[in-house]
């Protein structure tokens, strides 16, 4: 039997003690093609603030794959791991959205506004299949509906192989699904120690810097002492519980500091360059 490798590249980096590098992207064909050879560990297709369009997501997933890349690398593991941020806030407990994107084939979900133990439990449960109460690692009790055909095909597995790998890491060491919860409110910081102690299966805590700054009364003032201290508190709690902490706004100016401080999941905003336009503006004397 062919040995199935680690498929989720973001998990691979994290379990080796490294820092995973990802970026948000629209769920469209052009972006997927661009990301497919980008060198990122993962891409988070953004469907919280962008429209929720499951057909667009399916197309993006297909165009993220590169046949030549698969052959040359000699592995089923995608070069860039697709994740998705879903629309519902954690408190809405909408499991059907998680079910749909997982059935499309994504390797993980970013859950916005997870602020309580109950929110976090729901996030993990929605990503797990039901199992007997006598099964190991029973909690959080799985609630995902059983329709794996498309996801198994996308991963390149049989359905039984998919079942064996479609669980949440690090709760299931062989699991390929990454549950990322966003900490975006003051009450979420207060609850975070309980969340990480009582809810196994959370792979990353991603700081929602924008919403957190709003809640603190300093919208997008990321250098304000109150915002800085709140983010340090989240990072500290994650480190105390051995869970990777993510930063949503890594850039050339701050990335060295973020790595040094201990963030292990970085989101860098991909920028588009217009070199031809800029050269033409200079050549015609129109550059400012």
Secondary structure, 3 states (H helix, E strand, C coil): CCCCCCCCHHHHHHHCCCCEEEEEECCCHHHHHHHHCCCCCEEEEECCCCCCCHHHHHHHHHHHCCHHHHHHHCCCCCCCEEEEEEEEEHHHCCHHHHHHHHHHCCCEEEEECCCCHHHHHHHHHCCCECCCCCCCCCCCCCCECCCCHHHHHHHCCCHHHHHHHCCEECCCCCCCEEEEEEECCHHHHHHHHHHHHHCCCCCEEEECHHHHHHHHCCCCCCCCHHHHHHHHHHHHHHHHCCCEEEEEEECCCCHHHHHHHCCCEEEECCCCCCHHHHHHHHHCCCCC
